[in-house]
Amino acid sequence: MADSSTNSAASTGTDTSAATKTAILELVRKYDKEVSPYRGFQPGVTPILPSGAVLDEDDRAALVEAALEMRIAAGVSTRRFERLFARKLGLRKAHLTNSGSSANLLALSALCQPELEDTRLMPGDEVVTVAAGFPTTVNPIVQNGLKPVFVDIELGTYNTTAERVAEAIGPRTRAIMIAHALGNPFPAKEIADIAEEHGMFLVEDNCDAVGTTYQGKLTGGFGHVSTVSFYPAHHITAGEGGCVLTDNLALARVIESLRDWGRDCWCEPGENDTCHKRFAYQMGDLPYGYDHKYIFSHIGYNLKATDTQAALALTQLAKLDEFGAARRANWRRLREGLDGLPWLLLPSATPDSDPSWFGFVVTLEQDAPFTRAEIVNFLESRRIGTRLLFAGNLTRHPAYLNQPFRVSGELTNSDIVTERTFWVGVYPGITAEMTDYVIESFRDFISKR
């Protein structure tokens, strides 16, 4: 029989620690208010960042709570976030990773695995992608021994077209891997139809477009597999982090194995014998009964995230719709405020879409009496942060000069982007007052030309 005094002591200890944790978290929230007061916007003094995380006391408390509980590896928060995020995007499975770049690597690597049998991608196969984008959409193609086929984009939407993708398909083309540009979706339904018609895979890089819809459907759900980034610049953040999502449960299992060292076992960290036959497998040339926790069925990685990251991602996820509304409002305000200015090609949404914008992109007309460097330097002098449209034409970068690739058609617009395009921020940390100052600064610069 248990000693009642022992039970009472244990209960008292639990109650005390719970009370201590509550007190700590209350202090954390108080601390957040003390160190994060709104000091007002001072034009030309307060930086207007192109992107960044918007964090509040809930985020700070979530991080501290995870630390108090010493959740230093993937665990309960990771699994909860994966379930909720998959549900939010309307997909069956989500796997949290340590970055969006890792998510892209996992997504494409999964399509090269033997479980896919005759449909698997093989070295030398071609993957259609966009020349004007971010390198980690393209790097997994090269890293898996596949060959990128670069297509051009449209100015204004900064996405490629279904026609360009269709024209790029050759005898060895087996997949398409494209990112939605700055939150603006590529024609995902039409390109998914092309992939289905030709028996090809579609990998949808959704890192800049969480919350965007195309033809009434959330992006991330058109491809066989999609990816997201939770870097601070993105729609929600986990500090670092990313995610791979799919509706295909067999493919999800492969993705999980590749992320988790390539092991065959699917036990969560700290768990044993989930399959109830841990010592009853015969795989490869291993002896019968070899511990399933240490049987490796893929050439994998350790690309997992931690519960600390997931704790932050959970509080951020609750604000995703609010963040998306702020991004849309900031973008519309800029679009209306800059409309009619000479020499600036302003962005436009892909038809039949509702973008959750990542940035507001501007291209200088060819006859502009000033250079990109001049207007960017002017904006930066006013503490208005700018960014180029990522890499511009990737084929011109030293990393790719000696890599095998094919170009379909001309890359005229990708070159224009490289020379004359930049973007400013619309992220939720930018207020209407800040946006009006950005508009005023553009107008001041143009009026003096």
ZABA-226981 format. One record per residue (C-alpha): x negated, y negated, z; residue number from 1; residue in three letters; chain. Coordinates in steps of 0.5 Angstrom, whole numbers. Example, Ala and Ser with C-alpha at 12.3 -4.5 7.8 and 13.67 -1.06 7.14 Angstrom:
<sites>
<site <-25 9 16> 1 "ALA" "A">
<site <-27 2 14> 2 "SER" "A">
</sites>
This chain:
<sites>
<site <0 0 0> 1 "MET" "A">
<site <-3 -7 -2> 2 "ALA" "A">
<site <-5 -12 4> 3 "ASP" "A">
<site <0 -17 4> 4 "SER" "A">
<site <-5 -22 6> 5 "SER" "A">
<site <-9 -20 0> 6 "THR" "A">
<site <-3 -22 -5> 7 "ASN" "A">
<site <-2 -28 -1> 8 "SER" "A">
<site <-9 -30 -2> 9 "ALA" "A">
<site <-9 -29 -9> 10 "ALA" "A">
<site <-3 -32 -10> 11 "SER" "A">
<site <-5 -38 -6> 12 "THR" "A">
<site <-12 -38 -11> 13 "GLY" "A">
<site <-8 -38 -17> 14 "THR" "A">
<site <-3 -44 -15> 15 "ASP" "A">
<site <-9 -48 -13> 16 "THR" "A">
<site <-13 -47 -19> 17 "SER" "A">
<site <-6 -48 -23> 18 "ALA" "A">
<site <-5 -55 -19> 19 "ALA" "A">
<site <-13 -57 -20> 20 "THR" "A">
<site <-12 -56 -28> 21 "LYS" "A">
<site <-6 -60 -28> 22 "THR" "A">
<site <-9 -65 -24> 23 "ALA" "A">
<site <-15 -65 -29> 24 "ILE" "A">
<site <-11 -66 -35> 25 "LEU" "A">
<site <-7 -72 -32> 26 "GLU" "A">
<site <-14 -75 -31> 27 "LEU" "A">
<site <-16 -73 -38> 28 "VAL" "A">
<site <-9 -77 -41> 29 "ARG" "A">
<site <-11 -83 -36> 30 "LYS" "A">
<site <-18 -83 -39> 31 "TYR" "A">
<site <-15 -83 -46> 32 "ASP" "A">
<site <-11 -89 -45> 33 "LYS" "A">
<site <-17 -92 -42> 34 "GLU" "A">
<site <-22 -91 -47> 35 "VAL" "A">
<site <-17 -92 -53> 36 "SER" "A">
<site <-13 -98 -52> 37 "PRO" "A">
<site <-11 -102 -59> 38 "TYR" "A">
<site <-15 -108 -59> 39 "ARG" "A">
<site <-12 -111 -66> 40 "GLY" "A">
<site <-14 -111 -73> 41 "PHE" "A">
<site <-19 -117 -74> 42 "GLN" "A">
<site <-20 -118 -82> 43 "PRO" "A">
<site <-27 -117 -84> 44 "GLY" "A">
<site <-29 -114 -77> 45 "VAL" "A">
<site <-25 -108 -76> 46 "THR" "A">
<site <-27 -102 -80> 47 "PRO" "A">
<site <-22 -100 -85> 48 "ILE" "A">
<site <-24 -93 -86> 49 "LEU" "A">
<site <-23 -89 -92> 50 "PRO" "A">
<site <-21 -83 -88> 51 "SER" "A">
<site <-21 -80 -81> 52 "GLY" "A">
<site <-18 -76 -76> 53 "ALA" "A">
<site <-12 -79 -72> 54 "VAL" "A">
<site <-13 -77 -65> 55 "LEU" "A">
<site <-9 -78 -58> 56 "ASP" "A">
<site <-8 -76 -51> 57 "GLU" "A">
<site <-5 -69 -53> 58 "ASP" "A">
<site <-11 -67 -57> 59 "ASP" "A">
<site <-16 -69 -52> 60 "ARG" "A">
<site <-12 -65 -47> 61 "ALA" "A">
<site <-11 -59 -51> 62 "ALA" "A">
<site <-19 -59 -52> 63 "LEU" "A">
<site <-20 -60 -45> 64 "VAL" "A">
<site <-15 -54 -43> 65 "GLU" "A">
<site <-19 -50 -48> 66 "ALA" "A">
<site <-25 -51 -45> 67 "ALA" "A">
<site <-23 -50 -38> 68 "LEU" "A">
<site <-20 -43 -40> 69 "GLU" "A">
<site <-27 -42 -43> 70 "MET" "A">
<site <-24 -40 -49> 71 "ARG" "A">
<site <-30 -40 -53> 72 "ILE" "A">
<site <-28 -35 -59> 73 "ALA" "A">
<site <-22 -34 -63> 74 "ALA" "A">
<site <-17 -32 -59> 75 "GLY" "A">
<site <-9 -33 -57> 76 "VAL" "A">
<site <-9 -40 -60> 77 "SER" "A">
<site <-12 -38 -66> 78 "THR" "A">
<site <-7 -33 -67> 79 "ARG" "A">
<site <-1 -38 -65> 80 "ARG" "A">
<site <-4 -43 -70> 81 "PHE" "A">
<site <-5 -38 -76> 82 "GLU" "A">
<site <3 -36 -75> 83 "ARG" "A">
<site <5 -43 -74> 84 "LEU" "A">
<site <1 -45 -80> 85 "PHE" "A">
<site <3 -40 -85> 86 "ALA" "A">
<site <11 -41 -83> 87 "ARG" "A">
<site <10 -48 -84> 88 "LYS" "A">
<site <7 -47 -91> 89 "LEU" "A">
<site <12 -41 -92> 90 "GLY" "A">
<site <7 -36 -93> 91 "LEU" "A">
<site <6 -29 -90> 92 "ARG" "A">
<site <-1 -29 -87> 93 "LYS" "A">
<site <-6 -35 -85> 94 "ALA" "A">
<site <-13 -34 -83> 95 "HIS" "A">
<site <-17 -39 -80> 96 "LEU" "A">
<site <-24 -40 -82> 97 "THR" "A">
<site <-30 -45 -80> 98 "ASN" "A">
<site <-29 -49 -86> 99 "SER" "A">
<site <-25 -51 -92> 100 "GLY" "A">
<site <-31 -49 -96> 101 "SER" "A">
<site <-31 -42 -92> 102 "SER" "A">
<site <-24 -41 -94> 103 "ALA" "A">
<site <-26 -42 -101> 104 "ASN" "A">
<site <-31 -37 -101> 105 "LEU" "A">
<site <-27 -32 -98> 106 "LEU" "A">
<site <-21 -33 -103> 107 "ALA" "A">
<site <-25 -32 -109> 108 "LEU" "A">
<site <-29 -27 -106> 109 "SER" "A">
<site <-23 -23 -104> 110 "ALA" "A">
<site <-21 -22 -111> 111 "LEU" "A">
<site <-28 -19 -113> 112 "CYS" "A">
<site <-27 -13 -108> 113 "GLN" "A">
<site <-26 -6 -110> 114 "PRO" "A">
<site <-19 -5 -107> 115 "GLU" "A">
<site <-16 -9 -113> 116 "LEU" "A">
<site <-19 -4 -118> 117 "GLU" "A">
<site <-18 -6 -125> 118 "ASP" "A">
<site <-16 -13 -123> 119 "THR" "A">
<site <-22 -14 -119> 120 "ARG" "A">
<site <-26 -20 -122> 121 "LEU" "A">
<site <-33 -17 -124> 122 "MET" "A">
<site <-40 -21 -125> 123 "PRO" "A">
<site <-40 -25 -132> 124 "GLY" "A">
<site <-32 -26 -131> 125 "ASP" "A">
<site <-30 -33 -133> 126 "GLU" "A">
<site <-26 -37 -128> 127 "VAL" "A">
<site <-23 -44 -131> 128 "VAL" "A">
<site <-24 -50 -126> 129 "THR" "A">
<site <-24 -57 -126> 130 "VAL" "A">
<site <-31 -61 -128> 131 "ALA" "A">
<site <-29 -67 -124> 132 "ALA" "A">
<site <-28 -65 -117> 133 "GLY" "A">
<site <-31 -63 -110> 134 "PHE" "A">
<site <-37 -57 -111> 135 "PRO" "A">
<site <-34 -52 -106> 136 "THR" "A">
<site <-28 -51 -111> 137 "THR" "A">
<site <-33 -49 -116> 138 "VAL" "A">
<site <-39 -46 -112> 139 "ASN" "A">
<site <-35 -39 -110> 140 "PRO" "A">
<site <-35 -38 -117> 141 "ILE" "A">
<site <-43 -38 -118> 142 "VAL" "A">
<site <-44 -35 -111> 143 "GLN" "A">
<site <-40 -29 -114> 144 "ASN" "A">
<site <-44 -28 -120> 145 "GLY" "A">
<site <-38 -31 -124> 146 "LEU" "A">
<site <-38 -36 -130> 147 "LYS" "A">
<site <-34 -43 -129> 148 "PRO" "A">
<site <-31 -46 -135> 149 "VAL" "A">
<site <-30 -53 -134> 150 "PHE" "A">
<site <-24 -57 -136> 151 "VAL" "A">
<site <-23 -64 -136> 152 "ASP" "A">
<site <-17 -68 -133> 153 "ILE" "A">
<site <-12 -74 -134> 154 "GLU" "A">
<site <-14 -81 -132> 155 "LEU" "A">
<site <-8 -84 -127> 156 "GLY" "A">
<site <-6 -77 -124> 157 "THR" "A">
<site <-14 -74 -124> 158 "TYR" "A">
<site <-11 -67 -125> 159 "ASN" "A">
<site <-12 -63 -131> 160 "THR" "A">
<site <-6 -60 -135> 161 "THR" "A">
<site <-3 -54 -137> 162 "ALA" "A">
<site <-5 -55 -144> 163 "GLU" "A">
<site <-12 -56 -142> 164 "ARG" "A">
<site <-12 -49 -138> 165 "VAL" "A">
<site <-9 -45 -143> 166 "ALA" "A">
<site <-14 -47 -149> 167 "GLU" "A">
<site <-20 -46 -144> 168 "ALA" "A">
<site <-18 -38 -144> 169 "ILE" "A">
<site <-23 -33 -147> 170 "GLY" "A">
<site <-24 -26 -148> 171 "PRO" "A">
<site <-27 -26 -141> 172 "ARG" "A">
<site <-23 -31 -137> 173 "THR" "A">
<site <-20 -27 -131> 174 "ARG" "A">
<site <-18 -33 -126> 175 "ALA" "A">
<site <-16 -40 -125> 176 "ILE" "A">
<site <-19 -44 -119> 177 "MET" "A">
<site <-17 -51 -118> 178 "ILE" "A">
<site <-16 -57 -113> 179 "ALA" "A">
<site <-10 -61 -112> 180 "HIS" "A">
<site <-13 -68 -113> 181 "ALA" "A">
<site <-13 -73 -107> 182 "LEU" "A">
<site <-6 -70 -105> 183 "GLY" "A">
<site <-3 -71 -112> 184 "ASN" "A">
<site <-1 -64 -115> 185 "PRO" "A">
<site <-4 -61 -121> 186 "PHE" "A">
<site <2 -58 -125> 187 "PRO" "A">
<site <2 -52 -121> 188 "ALA" "A">
<site <8 -48 -123> 189 "LYS" "A">
<site <6 -48 -131> 190 "GLU" "A">
<site <-1 -46 -129> 191 "ILE" "A">
<site <2 -41 -125> 192 "ALA" "A">
<site <6 -38 -131> 193 "ASP" "A">
<site <0 -38 -135> 194 "ILE" "A">
<site <-4 -34 -130> 195 "ALA" "A">
<site <2 -29 -130> 196 "GLU" "A">
<site <2 -29 -137> 197 "GLU" "A">
<site <-5 -27 -138> 198 "HIS" "A">
<site <-6 -23 -132> 199 "GLY" "A">
<site <-10 -27 -128> 200 "MET" "A">
<site <-11 -30 -121> 201 "PHE" "A">
<site <-9 -37 -119> 202 "LEU" "A">
<site <-13 -39 -113> 203 "VAL" "A">
<site <-10 -46 -111> 204 "GLU" "A">
<site <-15 -51 -107> 205 "ASP" "A">
<site <-10 -54 -103> 206 "ASN" "A">
<site <-15 -58 -98> 207 "CYS" "A">
<site <-13 -65 -100> 208 "ASP" "A">
<site <-6 -64 -101> 209 "ALA" "A">
<site <-2 -60 -95> 210 "VAL" "A">
<site <5 -63 -94> 211 "GLY" "A">
<site <5 -64 -102> 212 "THR" "A">
<site <11 -62 -106> 213 "THR" "A">
<site <11 -60 -113> 214 "TYR" "A">
<site <18 -59 -116> 215 "GLN" "A">
<site <21 -58 -109> 216 "GLY" "A">
<site <16 -53 -107> 217 "LYS" "A">
<site <10 -54 -102> 218 "LEU" "A">
<site <3 -54 -105> 219 "THR" "A">
<site <-1 -48 -103> 220 "GLY" "A">
<site <5 -43 -105> 221 "GLY" "A">
<site <4 -43 -112> 222 "PHE" "A">
<site <-3 -39 -113> 223 "GLY" "A">
<site <-4 -31 -111> 224 "HIS" "A">
<site <-8 -35 -105> 225 "VAL" "A">
<site <-9 -42 -103> 226 "SER" "A">
<site <-14 -45 -98> 227 "THR" "A">
<site <-14 -51 -93> 228 "VAL" "A">
<site <-19 -55 -90> 229 "SER" "A">
<site <-19 -58 -83> 230 "PHE" "A">
<site <-25 -63 -83> 231 "TYR" "A">
<site <-23 -70 -80> 232 "PRO" "A">
<site <-22 -73 -87> 233 "ALA" "A">
<site <-16 -68 -88> 234 "HIS" "A">
<site <-9 -68 -87> 235 "HIS" "A">
<site <-10 -65 -80> 236 "ILE" "A">
<site <-16 -63 -76> 237 "THR" "A">
<site <-19 -58 -72> 238 "ALA" "A">
<site <-26 -62 -72> 239 "GLY" "A">
<site <-29 -57 -77> 240 "GLU" "A">
<site <-25 -51 -80> 241 "GLY" "A">
<site <-20 -49 -85> 242 "GLY" "A">
<site <-15 -43 -87> 243 "CYS" "A">
<site <-14 -38 -93> 244 "VAL" "A">
<site <-7 -37 -94> 245 "LEU" "A">
<site <-3 -31 -98> 246 "THR" "A">
<site <4 -28 -99> 247 "ASP" "A">
<site <0 -21 -101> 248 "ASN" "A">
<site <-1 -17 -95> 249 "LEU" "A">
<site <-6 -12 -98> 250 "ALA" "A">
<site <-10 -18 -100> 251 "LEU" "A">
<site <-10 -21 -93> 252 "ALA" "A">
<site <-13 -15 -90> 253 "ARG" "A">
<site <-19 -16 -95> 254 "VAL" "A">
<site <-19 -23 -93> 255 "ILE" "A">
<site <-19 -22 -86> 256 "GLU" "A">
<site <-25 -16 -86> 257 "SER" "A">
<site <-29 -21 -91> 258 "LEU" "A">
<site <-28 -26 -85> 259 "ARG" "A">
<site <-30 -22 -80> 260 "ASP" "A">
<site <-37 -19 -81> 261 "TRP" "A">
<site <-34 -14 -87> 262 "GLY" "A">
<site <-32 -9 -81> 263 "ARG" "A">
<site <-26 -5 -83> 264 "ASP" "A">
<site <-23 -5 -76> 265 "CYS" "A">
<site <-18 -10 -75> 266 "TRP" "A">
<site <-18 -11 -67> 267 "CYS" "A">
<site <-17 -18 -64> 268 "GLU" "A">
<site <-24 -20 -60> 269 "PRO" "A">
<site <-24 -16 -54> 270 "GLY" "A">
<site <-19 -11 -56> 271 "GLU" "A">
<site <-20 -4 -57> 272 "ASN" "A">
<site <-16 2 -61> 273 "ASP" "A">
<site <-11 -2 -64> 274 "THR" "A">
<site <-10 4 -69> 275 "CYS" "A">
<site <-10 9 -64> 276 "HIS" "A">
<site <-15 13 -68> 277 "LYS" "A">
<site <-22 9 -66> 278 "ARG" "A">
<site <-26 15 -66> 279 "PHE" "A">
<site <-22 19 -71> 280 "ALA" "A">
<site <-25 16 -78> 281 "TYR" "A">
<site <-29 19 -83> 282 "GLN" "A">
<site <-31 13 -88> 283 "MET" "A">
<site <-37 13 -93> 284 "GLY" "A">
<site <-43 17 -91> 285 "ASP" "A">
<site <-42 16 -83> 286 "LEU" "A">
<site <-41 22 -79> 287 "PRO" "A">
<site <-34 24 -77> 288 "TYR" "A">
<site <-31 20 -71> 289 "GLY" "A">
<site <-36 14 -72> 290 "TYR" "A">
<site <-34 8 -68> 291 "ASP" "A">
<site <-29 4 -72> 292 "HIS" "A">
<site <-31 -2 -69> 293 "LYS" "A">
<site <-37 -1 -73> 294 "TYR" "A">
<site <-35 1 -79> 295 "ILE" "A">
<site <-36 -4 -85> 296 "PHE" "A">
<site <-32 -3 -91> 297 "SER" "A">
<site <-34 -10 -94> 298 "HIS" "A">
<site <-40 -14 -95> 299 "ILE" "A">
<site <-38 -20 -91> 300 "GLY" "A">
<site <-39 -26 -86> 301 "TYR" "A">
<site <-38 -29 -80> 302 "ASN" "A">
<site <-33 -35 -82> 303 "LEU" "A">
<site <-29 -35 -76> 304 "LYS" "A">
<site <-26 -41 -72> 305 "ALA" "A">
<site <-26 -42 -64> 306 "THR" "A">
<site <-20 -42 -60> 307 "ASP" "A">
<site <-22 -49 -58> 308 "THR" "A">
<site <-22 -51 -65> 309 "GLN" "A">
<site <-15 -48 -66> 310 "ALA" "A">
<site <-12 -51 -59> 311 "ALA" "A">
<site <-14 -58 -63> 312 "LEU" "A">
<site <-11 -55 -69> 313 "ALA" "A">
<site <-4 -54 -66> 314 "LEU" "A">
<site <-3 -61 -63> 315 "THR" "A">
<site <-5 -64 -70> 316 "GLN" "A">
<site <0 -59 -73> 317 "LEU" "A">
<site <6 -62 -69> 318 "ALA" "A">
<site <4 -69 -72> 319 "LYS" "A">
<site <3 -66 -80> 320 "LEU" "A">
<site <10 -69 -82> 321 "ASP" "A">
<site <9 -76 -79> 322 "GLU" "A">
<site <2 -76 -82> 323 "PHE" "A">
<site <5 -75 -89> 324 "GLY" "A">
<site <10 -80 -88> 325 "ALA" "A">
<site <4 -85 -86> 326 "ALA" "A">
<site <0 -83 -92> 327 "ARG" "A">
<site <6 -84 -97> 328 "ARG" "A">
<site <8 -91 -94> 329 "ALA" "A">
<site <0 -93 -94> 330 "ASN" "A">
<site <0 -91 -102> 331 "TRP" "A">
<site <6 -94 -104> 332 "ARG" "A">
<site <4 -101 -100> 333 "ARG" "A">
<site <-2 -101 -104> 334 "LEU" "A">
<site <1 -99 -111> 335 "ARG" "A">
<site <6 -105 -110> 336 "GLU" "A">
<site <1 -110 -108> 337 "GLY" "A">
<site <-4 -108 -113> 338 "LEU" "A">
<site <1 -108 -119> 339 "ASP" "A">
<site <-1 -112 -125> 340 "GLY" "A">
<site <-8 -114 -123> 341 "LEU" "A">
<site <-12 -114 -129> 342 "PRO" "A">
<site <-18 -109 -131> 343 "TRP" "A">
<site <-15 -104 -126> 344 "LEU" "A">
<site <-12 -97 -128> 345 "LEU" "A">
<site <-8 -95 -122> 346 "LEU" "A">
<site <-6 -88 -120> 347 "PRO" "A">
<site <1 -85 -121> 348 "SER" "A">
<site <4 -79 -118> 349 "ALA" "A">
<site <4 -72 -122> 350 "THR" "A">
<site <12 -72 -125> 351 "PRO" "A">
<site <17 -68 -121> 352 "ASP" "A">
<site <12 -69 -115> 353 "SER" "A">
<site <12 -72 -108> 354 "ASP" "A">
<site <4 -72 -106> 355 "PRO" "A">
<site <2 -73 -99> 356 "SER" "A">
<site <-4 -77 -101> 357 "TRP" "A">
<site <-11 -76 -99> 358 "PHE" "A">
<site <-13 -83 -102> 359 "GLY" "A">
<site <-12 -89 -107> 360 "PHE" "A">
<site <-16 -88 -113> 361 "VAL" "A">
<site <-18 -94 -118> 362 "VAL" "A">
<site <-21 -93 -125> 363 "THR" "A">
<site <-24 -100 -128> 364 "LEU" "A">
<site <-22 -101 -135> 365 "GLU" "A">
<site <-27 -101 -140> 366 "GLN" "A">
<site <-27 -108 -141> 367 "ASP" "A">
<site <-27 -110 -134> 368 "ALA" "A">
<site <-32 -116 -133> 369 "PRO" "A">
<site <-35 -113 -127> 370 "PHE" "A">
<site <-38 -106 -125> 371 "THR" "A">
<site <-36 -101 -120> 372 "ARG" "A">
<site <-42 -103 -116> 373 "ALA" "A">
<site <-40 -110 -116> 374 "GLU" "A">
<site <-33 -109 -113> 375 "ILE" "A">
<site <-35 -103 -108> 376 "VAL" "A">
<site <-40 -108 -105> 377 "ASN" "A">
<site <-35 -113 -104> 378 "PHE" "A">
<site <-30 -109 -101> 379 "LEU" "A">
<site <-35 -106 -97> 380 "GLU" "A">
<site <-38 -113 -95> 381 "SER" "A">
<site <-31 -114 -92> 382 "ARG" "A">
<site <-31 -107 -88> 383 "ARG" "A">
<site <-27 -104 -93> 384 "ILE" "A">
<site <-29 -97 -94> 385 "GLY" "A">
<site <-30 -94 -101> 386 "THR" "A">
<site <-31 -87 -104> 387 "ARG" "A">
<site <-33 -84 -111> 388 "LEU" "A">
<site <-28 -79 -113> 389 "LEU" "A">
<site <-33 -74 -110> 390 "PHE" "A">
<site <-38 -71 -115> 391 "ALA" "A">
<site <-35 -74 -121> 392 "GLY" "A">
<site <-37 -69 -127> 393 "ASN" "A">
<site <-40 -63 -124> 394 "LEU" "A">
<site <-44 -61 -130> 395 "THR" "A">
<site <-48 -67 -129> 396 "ARG" "A">
<site <-51 -66 -122> 397 "HIS" "A">
<site <-58 -62 -121> 398 "PRO" "A">
<site <-55 -56 -118> 399 "ALA" "A">
<site <-51 -54 -124> 400 "TYR" "A">
<site <-56 -56 -129> 401 "LEU" "A">
<site <-59 -49 -130> 402 "ASN" "A">
<site <-53 -45 -128> 403 "GLN" "A">
<site <-49 -41 -133> 404 "PRO" "A">
<site <-42 -45 -135> 405 "PHE" "A">
<site <-38 -46 -141> 406 "ARG" "A">
<site <-34 -53 -142> 407 "VAL" "A">
<site <-27 -52 -146> 408 "SER" "A">
<site <-26 -59 -150> 409 "GLY" "A">
<site <-29 -65 -148> 410 "GLU" "A">
<site <-30 -68 -141> 411 "LEU" "A">
<site <-29 -75 -143> 412 "THR" "A">
<site <-25 -77 -137> 413 "ASN" "A">
<site <-29 -73 -132> 414 "SER" "A">
<site <-35 -78 -135> 415 "ASP" "A">
<site <-31 -84 -134> 416 "ILE" "A">
<site <-29 -82 -127> 417 "VAL" "A">
<site <-37 -81 -126> 418 "THR" "A">
<site <-38 -88 -128> 419 "GLU" "A">
<site <-32 -93 -126> 420 "ARG" "A">
<site <-28 -89 -121> 421 "THR" "A">
<site <-27 -90 -113> 422 "PHE" "A">
<site <-22 -90 -108> 423 "TRP" "A">
<site <-20 -93 -101> 424 "VAL" "A">
<site <-16 -90 -96> 425 "GLY" "A">
<site <-9 -89 -94> 426 "VAL" "A">
<site <-10 -84 -88> 427 "TYR" "A">
<site <-5 -85 -82> 428 "PRO" "A">
<site <-10 -89 -78> 429 "GLY" "A">
<site <-9 -95 -83> 430 "ILE" "A">
<site <-4 -100 -81> 431 "THR" "A">
<site <0 -104 -85> 432 "ALA" "A">
<site <-4 -110 -83> 433 "GLU" "A">
<site <-10 -107 -86> 434 "MET" "A">
<site <-7 -105 -92> 435 "THR" "A">
<site <-5 -112 -94> 436 "ASP" "A">
<site <-12 -114 -92> 437 "TYR" "A">
<site <-15 -109 -97> 438 "VAL" "A">
<site <-10 -112 -102> 439 "ILE" "A">
<site <-12 -119 -101> 440 "GLU" "A">
<site <-19 -117 -102> 441 "SER" "A">
<site <-18 -114 -109> 442 "PHE" "A">
<site <-14 -120 -111> 443 "ARG" "A">
<site <-19 -125 -108> 444 "ASP" "A">
<site <-25 -121 -112> 445 "PHE" "A">
<site <-21 -120 -119> 446 "ILE" "A">
<site <-19 -128 -118> 447 "SER" "A">
<site <-26 -130 -119> 448 "LYS" "A">
<site <-27 -126 -125> 449 "ARG" "A">
</sites>
